[in-house]
Amino acid sequence: MTVLTLVELDGTQASAVLPIDGSLRALTLARSLGPSAAVVFAAGSAVPSSTLAEYGVTDVYVVEPSALDGYAPVAWARVLAGLLADTKATAVLAAGTDRGSEVLAHLGAITGLPMAANCTAVSADGDGTHKLVRHRWAGLLLEDAVLEAPVALLTVATDGVPNVPADTPAAVTVHEHKPSLTENDLAVRAVESAAGAGGVSLATARVVVGGGRGVGGPDGFAPLEELAAMLGGVVGVSRVVTSEGWRPHRQQVGQTGTKITPELYLACGISGAIQHIAGCAGAKHIIAINTDAGAPILSHADYVLIGDLHKLVPALVTALRAR
């Protein structure tokens, strides 16, 4: 009755590597289905065993960089398929991040199993079916569904499941897993430079500094980049920014972009169309900076600064440097 969960790690140094929040939410949901096992693609010394134990994980399958270096979606899915066969798992879960969704989609193609995305609740009926609740329309509605498959493949909505440790930490056994891969499995791989590494994506960042039309153009994002770096966060943008070609689509927050769930979302020069609100509504705290006192986003913000972001953001950076 093992349940496998793909655990993505955040950070680049062994001393700082922790599971991303979305993976901890996936582990929380996995506990409701049976004994929990984690699959981690990292050096054994970087595996956060104590944190995984707090979330009820009893077994950790580690794929060392020597066996598979870097992110290769098909290869990761092939590893999960092999572990699925070895452990006789009844379900495979992953956070609903870019990587989690991509890997489980490949796993579904490899195994011929259906995959349900953005789940918030799941229960096994015991006859090869699972009852699901999942987000639809960017989380604007919840769908009750039944998944009929011998093994459930599920991604977990990053803002739809609470992050809850187990009542009692588990005793963890770590297994080194050496997969058997072909050249075709490694045909597509992501290569990250040292400057671009870090594991923090828009979907998993704890701080997001957002910029909209009010930023004024591509050059106006430099202060936002600096502020995001000081806060340990990333930059997100509204749809108009990507439509103008100022920033890449991967940074877009919204219904047609990425849904974010940070501790803090600082929205600068963003009016707040309903599609954008659908993407940032999961933020725990929203601060809006805008010259328009009637901007829709202000009604969703915890704190509001009415003023010119080109003056307020540099002033905030200066204050943070002084601290």
Protein Blocks (a to p, Z undefined) as FASTA:
>chain_A
ZZcdddddedjbfklgccdfklmmmmmmmmmnoccdddddddfklpcfklmmmnopabdc
dddfklogcjdfklmmmmmmmmmmmnopabdcddfbfklmmmmmmmmmmnopacdehiab
dcdehlopacddddeehhlaccddddddfbdcddddfklcccdddfbdcddddddddddd
dfklmmpccdddfklgnopafklpcbdcdddfknopaklmmmmmmmmmmnopacdddfkl
mmnomacfklpgcjklccdddfbdcdehiaopaklmmmmmmpmbdcdddfblkbfklmmp
fbdceddfklmmmmmmmmmmmZZ
